[in-house]
Structure formats: structure tokens, C-alpha cells
């Protein structure tokens, strides 16, 4: 049996009060809280092991470098990559996707090509493709979702052709929770010679990934949503493709030899890790991955799903409340609105009750446009949440609705 109360002991922030009420943290989709082991790993680097990596022959530098590269190996195993060269540290998923858009896009896109993006994407998996498309004369095509929040994969064939170069799709929507079946999407894209960029920010947390089995060409996620530090993320890319891509950023550590006549680049993965890396963040993320690897992740996923269903059941009793995202397979994200109540007002009253939810567009404005709303309340559920917190959310929403109506 999965015991969330045992897990909660590992997260010191959860014991505090907000506005005199016990904190109910339901905003893990924006950033997850950090277990004590991650906090301590980051502090330990600063206290005992801090030195620039890959550059020094002294003890501290060698120690920090070993910890940084150990984190890469641990993450490679966690996501099922074939080689450590395929794991690139970035500032986050946004930086990872931009790296692909610029480095891959500059090499492989040309006028008349097209890119397919799903309608439910986060802005970070939309805007970089729009910018490279404008520069290269490339068409953007949109794969829509239906009102239940299910991606209309049956329409993909009508969008694909021999000029499709890339398909950008999320593993799990940050707003609807939808987890599209990616394997047929990837197979169809590969049939026409296109590559696939997967936003794994929510998917790597809720259900996990094996990129080799999935078969995607690129995969991006952020450390701070995976119980790790902020300012660190990962780009996975197939080695055969990464080797053909030019660097995105240039500077120290990504070079082999430099002269005023010619510069050659370091091998993977350093070719895409210019400058002093966020090695402290990477070491912290490695610790987060090791922490998760010590859990029964199937049990975690089953528990989060049970909490989601309980929360949906409770909130469905609120008069005028609509839940967005009712696809058959969804992760533990619960977005909703109440008729006649503004989402910001609802979120502010919940905060007075110690309940942290997200309000607004969630960096997914096309999703809001689809439903004809300006924003939503979002309760994103993590493994440290409890049934009692779902009940507190329900009571809080009912109380707020009575006040606001």
C-alpha cells in the first residue's frame, strides 16, 4: 500500500501553515515541492563540494564533475535512454525545446516544409516553432482535440505529407491532464520522414517514460516539476540526430579547438552545454531521480489517479462547476471553472483557506480559446497529497462560490 503520510515526512515545506490554515499544496504542475534529500544535496554542494566542473585538476573540481556526470547517468537510466551522450542538461524544458527549434530547425527546415503542433501544447512547445517557421518559410499545422480533451489522432493522416518535418506533441497536457497515445503518432510521423518532439514535463512525473520504447526523437522536461531544483532541465535526443545538429549556444566547454581561423566542437553531450553549467541544479536533479527510483512508481501513479477521481467526484457536486479534460487516460490534473465565478477570485479565496491552486491560462492559451474561457482554476495533484486535502478543496470551493455568488 502506498502511504502518502510517510512520503509527506520527506517534504519539510508541507508542514507549514498559510493564513493560519494547514497548507494544502495543489500546484505541483507549476512546480513540485522538494524532498529533504534534494535540499540537502544542493546545500552539501555549496558547503563542501563547490567548484567549476570539467575545468580543474584539483580535488573539488574533480569531485563536482564526478557528481554532475553521475547525475547524467542516473537520469539516462530513469528515462531509458540508450546512451549518456543523449542526455543534455539545459536550463529547463523551455531551453530544451528552443535548442531543438534552433539547432535542428536551422539545419533541417527549408521553405515549403511544415510542422504539426497539437492544440493542447504549452506555449513553450508552440512559440519556438512559430519563430523558426517564420524565418524559414515553414507552415504550421494544428492537430486539434475534442471537447472531452482527447487529441484527435484520427486527423493526423490528413495533416501529414512528404513535406512534414516535425510533429510537436505533449506526453501529458499541463491543463487537461490528457495523455495522448504517442506511439501511433510517432509511427505515422516516422513513416513520412518526420521527427517527433515530446514535451515530457508532466508525463515524466505522472507515469514516467522510457524514451527508447516510446521511439521519440526528442524529449524535454524540467527538473523543478520532478521534485528537483529550479533552473535545470533535460533534453533527450537520439544520438544520430544530435550529431548532425550544430550547436545552439557557443562558449566554453562546448569546443574542441579554437583558433581565429576555425573552431571545432566537443563531442556529445558537451556540444550543447556551453558555459558553466548549472552543475548544482544537475546534482540536485540527480538526487531527485534517485529518490523517485527508490519508490514503487506504479503504486504512486495508481494513488495519484485515485486522488484525481476522488477530487472529480467531490467537485462534480458543486452547482455550475465544469471540469475540463475528461479523456479516458489522463494524469492527476484537475482544471475547472464555476459558472458566474471568476477563476482569479476563486483562487484568491482558496488561498485565504490555505489552499494553493493555479489560476489563469497555464501557458496554454489555445486551450482556453478552444473552450471560450479566459482562464481556469487548476488543482495539480502529487504523490504527497491526501484524500483529506481533496475534501478541503471541495469545502473551499463551495465556500468561495457561496461568497462570490
C-alpha positions in Angstrom: 0.0 0.0 0.0 1.3 3.5 -0.9 1.4 5.7 2.2 1.3 9.4 1.4 1.7 10.3 5.0 5.1 8.6 5.0 6.0 10.4 1.9 5.0 13.8 3.4 7.6 13.4 6.1 10.2 13.8 3.3 8.9 17.2 2.3 9.5 19.8 5.0 7.5 22.6 3.4 4.2 20.7 3.7 4.2 21.1 7.5 3.7 24.9 7.5 0.5 26.9 7.8 -0.7 29.6 5.4 -3.1 32.2 6.7 -3.4 30.2 9.9 -4.6 27.1 8.0 -2.6 23.9 7.2 -1.1 24.2 3.8 -2.9 22.3 1.1 -0.5 22.4 -1.9 -2.2 21.7 -5.2 0.1 23.5 -7.6 2.7 20.8 -8.3 2.1 21.1 -12.0 3.7 24.5 -11.8 6.5 23.4 -9.5 6.7 20.4 -7.2 8.0 20.6 -3.7 11.4 19.2 -2.9 12.2 16.3 -0.6 14.8 16.8 2.2 17.4 14.7 0.4 17.3 17.1 -2.6 17.5 20.2 -0.4 20.4 18.6 1.5 22.2 17.5 -1.7 22.1 21.1 -3.0 23.3 22.5 0.3 26.1 19.9 0.5 27.5 21.0 -2.8 27.6 24.6 -1.7 29.0 23.8 1.7 31.6 21.1 0.8 31.9 20.3 -2.9 31.6 23.6 -4.9 34.0 24.1 -7.8 33.6 24.6 -11.5 33.2 21.3 -13.4 35.2 19.9 -16.4 38.0 22.6 -15.9 40.1 21.8 -12.9 42.5 19.1 -11.8 42.1 19.9 -8.1 40.1 17.8 -5.8 36.9 19.9 -5.5 36.6 20.3 -9.3 37.1 16.6 -9.9 34.5 15.8 -7.2 31.9 18.2 -8.6 32.5 16.9 -12.1 32.0 13.3 -10.9 28.7 14.2 -9.2 27.5 16.1 -12.3 28.3 13.2 -14.6 26.8 10.7 -12.1 23.5 12.7 -12.3 23.6 12.3 -16.1 24.0 8.6 -15.8 21.2 8.3 -13.3 18.8 10.4 -15.5 19.8 8.3 -18.5 18.6 5.2 -16.7 15.5 6.9 -15.3 14.2 7.9 -18.8 15.5 4.8 -20.6 18.0 6.5 -23.0 20.4 4.3 -24.8 23.5 6.3 -24.2 24.6 9.1 -21.8 25.6 11.2 -24.9 21.8 11.5 -25.5 21.2 13.3 -22.1 21.9 17.1 -22.3 21.5 19.4 -19.4 19.7 22.6 -20.1 18.0 25.4 -18.1 14.6 23.6 -18.3 12.2 22.2 -20.8 11.8 25.7 -22.5 15.5 25.8 -23.1 15.5 22.2 -24.3 12.7 22.8 -26.9 14.3 26.1 -28.1 17.6 24.2 -28.5 15.9 21.8 -30.9 14.0 24.5 -32.7 17.1 26.5 -33.5 19.8 23.8 -33.8 17.7 21.2 -35.6 15.5 23.7 -37.3 18.3 25.7 -38.9 19.8 22.6 -40.3 16.8 20.6 -41.4 14.0 23.0 -42.2 13.5 24.8 -45.5 10.8 26.9 -47.3 7.7 24.9 -48.1 8.1 22.4 -45.2 5.5 22.1 -42.5 5.4 21.4 -38.8 2.5 19.8 -36.9 1.7 21.0 -33.4 -1.1 19.7 -31.2 -3.7 22.2 -30.0 -3.1 21.3 -26.3 0.5 22.3 -26.2 2.2 24.6 -23.6 3.4 27.8 -25.2 7.0 26.5 -24.9 6.1 23.9 -27.5 4.4 26.3 -29.8 6.2 29.7 -29.9 9.7 28.3 -30.7 8.3 26.5 -33.7 6.4 29.6 -34.8 9.6 31.7 -34.8 11.7 29.2 -36.7 8.8 28.8 -39.2 8.7 32.5 -39.8 12.4 32.6 -40.5 12.4 29.5 -42.7 9.0 29.9 -44.6 7.5 26.9 -42.9 3.8 26.2 -42.5 2.4 25.4 -39.0 -0.4 22.9 -38.9 -2.6 22.1 -35.9 -3.8 18.8 -34.6 -7.0 19.6 -32.6 -8.5 18.0 -29.6 -12.2 17.4 -28.9 -14.3 18.9 -26.1 -13.5 15.9 -23.8 -9.9 16.8 -24.2 -8.9 13.9 -26.3 -6.4 14.5 -29.1 -8.0 13.8 -32.5 -5.2 11.4 -33.7 -7.5 10.2 -36.4 -7.0 13.6 -38.2 -3.2 13.2 -38.2 -3.1 11.5 -41.6 -4.9 14.5 -43.2 -2.1 16.8 -41.9 0.9 14.7 -42.7 2.6 14.8 -46.1 6.1 14.4 -47.6 7.0 17.9 -46.5 6.2 17.3 -42.8 9.5 17.7 -41.0 8.4 17.6 -37.3 5.5 16.8 -35.0 5.4 18.5 -31.6 3.2 16.9 -29.0 2.9 16.7 -25.2 3.0 13.5 -23.3 0.5 14.9 -20.8 -1.3 18.2 -21.1 -0.5 20.6 -18.3 -4.1 21.9 -18.3 -6.3 19.0 -19.3 -4.2 16.1 -18.0 -4.7 14.3 -21.3 -2.1 11.7 -22.1 -2.3 11.0 -25.8 -1.3 7.6 -27.2 2.0 8.7 -28.6 3.2 5.6 -30.3 0.9 5.8 -33.3 1.6 9.5 -33.6 5.4 8.8 -33.6 5.0 5.9 -36.1 2.9 7.9 -38.5 5.4 10.8 -38.3 8.3 8.5 -39.0 6.5 7.0 -41.9 6.8 10.3 -43.7 10.3 11.0 -42.5 9.4 13.5 -39.8 10.9 13.7 -36.3 8.9 14.0 -33.1 9.5 16.4 -30.2 7.7 15.3 -27.0 7.1 17.7 -24.1 7.5 15.4 -21.1 7.2 18.0 -18.3 4.1 16.4 -16.8 4.4 12.9 -18.3 7.8 12.2 -16.8 6.3 12.9 -13.4 2.9 11.1 -13.9 3.6 7.7 -15.4 7.2 8.1 -16.4 8.8 7.4 -19.7 11.2 5.0 -21.5 12.3 7.0 -24.5 13.8 4.0 -26.3 10.5 2.1 -26.1 8.5 5.3 -26.9 10.6 5.9 -30.0 10.5 9.7 -30.0 13.4 11.7 -31.4 13.5 14.4 -28.8 12.1 14.6 -25.3 12.2 17.5 -22.8 11.4 18.0 -19.2 12.2 20.4 -16.3 13.7 19.4 -13.0 11.5 21.6 -10.8 8.4 19.6 -11.8 10.2 16.3 -11.0 10.8 17.2 -7.3 14.2 18.7 -8.2 15.7 22.2 -8.2 14.7 25.1 -10.5 16.9 26.3 -13.4 17.8 22.8 -14.6 16.2 20.6 -17.2 17.0 17.8 -19.7 16.9 17.4 -23.4 17.0 13.9 -24.7 17.8 13.4 -28.3 18.7 10.5 -30.5 22.4 10.4 -30.8 22.3 10.1 -34.6 20.3 13.3 -34.9 22.2 15.3 -32.3 25.4 14.6 -34.0 24.1 16.2 -37.2 22.9 19.4 -35.4 25.1 22.5 -35.0 25.5 24.0 -31.5 22.7 26.3 -30.3 24.9 28.3 -27.9 28.6 28.8 -28.1 31.3 29.5 -25.4 33.3 27.5 -23.0 33.2 23.7 -22.6 31.4 23.1 -25.9 34.6 23.4 -28.0 37.4 21.1 -29.0 39.9 23.5 -30.5 39.6 27.3 -31.1 41.6 29.5 -33.4 40.7 32.6 -35.3 40.7 30.6 -38.5 38.5 27.7 -37.3 36.7 26.2 -34.3 35.8 22.5 -33.8 33.3 21.3 -31.3 33.4 19.0 -28.3 31.6 15.6 -28.7 28.2 15.0 -27.3 26.7 15.9 -24.9 29.1 18.8 -24.2 28.5 20.3 -27.7 25.1 21.5 -26.4 26.3 22.5 -22.8 28.0 25.9 -23.4 29.4 27.9 -20.5 29.4 27.0 -16.8 26.6 24.6 -16.4 24.1 24.7 -13.6 26.0 21.8 -12.0 24.5 22.3 -8.6 21.0 22.0 -10.1 22.0 18.9 -12.1 23.4 17.3 -9.0 20.1 18.1 -7.2 18.1 16.7 -10.1 20.2 13.5 -9.9 19.3 13.2 -6.3 15.6 13.7 -7.1 15.7 10.9 -9.7 17.4 8.6 -7.2 14.7 9.4 -4.6 12.0 8.5 -7.1 13.8 5.4 -8.2 13.5 4.2 -4.6 9.7 4.3 -4.8 7.2 2.0 -6.3 6.3 4.3 -9.2 3.4 2.2 -10.4 1.9 2.5 -6.9 2.5 6.2 -7.0 0.7 6.5 -10.3 -2.2 4.4 -9.1 -2.5 6.5 -5.9 -2.5 9.8 -7.8 -5.2 8.5 -10.2 -7.3 7.5 -7.2 -7.0 11.0 -5.8 -7.9 12.6 -9.1 -11.1 10.5 -9.4 -12.0 11.4 -5.8 -11.4 15.1 -6.4 -13.5 15.0 -9.6 -16.3 13.1 -7.7 -16.4 15.7 -4.9 -16.2 18.8 -7.2 -18.9 17.5 -9.5 -21.4 18.1 -6.8 -20.7 21.9 -6.9 -23.5 23.6 -8.7 -22.3 25.1 -12.0 -18.8 23.6 -11.8 -17.3 22.3 -15.1 -14.3 20.1 -15.2 -12.1 20.4 -18.3 -10.4 17.3 -19.6 -12.4 14.1 -19.5 -10.2 11.9 -21.7 -10.0 8.2 -20.9 -6.3 8.4 -20.0 -5.3 11.5 -18.0 -2.9 12.3 -15.3 -3.7 13.9 -12.0 -4.5 17.4 -13.2 -7.9 18.8 -12.4 -8.9 22.1 -14.2 -12.3 23.6 -13.6 -14.5 26.7 -13.6 -17.6 27.6 -11.8 -20.4 29.5 -13.7 -20.7 33.1 -12.6 -17.4 33.0 -10.6 -14.1 34.4 -11.9 -11.2 31.9 -11.6 -8.9 34.6 -10.0 -11.4 35.4 -7.3 -11.9 31.7 -6.6 -8.2 31.1 -6.4 -7.7 34.1 -4.0 -10.3 32.9 -1.6 -8.9 29.4 -1.7 -5.5 30.9 -0.7 -7.1 32.5 2.3 -8.1 29.0 3.3 -4.5 27.8 2.9 -5.2 26.0 -0.4 -2.8 26.7 -3.2 -4.2 26.2 -6.8 -3.2 27.7 -10.1 -5.4 30.3 -11.9 -5.1 31.7 -15.4 -4.2 30.4 -18.8 -1.5 28.0 -17.6 0.7 29.0 -20.6 -1.9 27.2 -22.8 -3.9 30.0 -24.3 -5.1 27.9 -27.3 -6.8 25.5 -24.8 -8.6 28.5 -23.3 -9.6 29.6 -26.8 -11.0 26.2 -27.6 -13.3 26.3 -24.6 -14.1 30.0 -24.9 -12.8 30.9 -21.5 -10.2 33.4 -20.3 -8.7 31.0 -17.7 -9.3 28.1 -15.4 -8.6 27.0 -11.8 -6.2 24.1 -11.8 -5.5 21.7 -8.9 -2.5 19.6 -9.8 -2.2 16.5 -7.6 1.1 14.9 -6.5 2.1 11.9 -4.5 2.2 13.9 -1.2 -1.4 15.0 -1.4 -4.1 13.2 0.6 -7.9 12.4 0.4 -8.4 14.9 3.2 -6.8 17.6 1.0 -9.3 16.8 -1.8 -12.1 17.2 0.8 -10.6 20.5 1.9 -10.5 21.7 -1.7 -14.2 20.7 -2.1 -15.2 22.6 1.0 -13.1 25.6 0.0 -14.7 25.8 -3.5 -18.2 25.5 -2.0 -17.5 28.3 0.5 -15.9 30.5 -2.1 -18.8 30.0 -4.5 -21.3 31.0 -1.8 -19.4 34.1 -1.1 -18.8 35.2 -4.7 -22.4 34.5 -5.8 
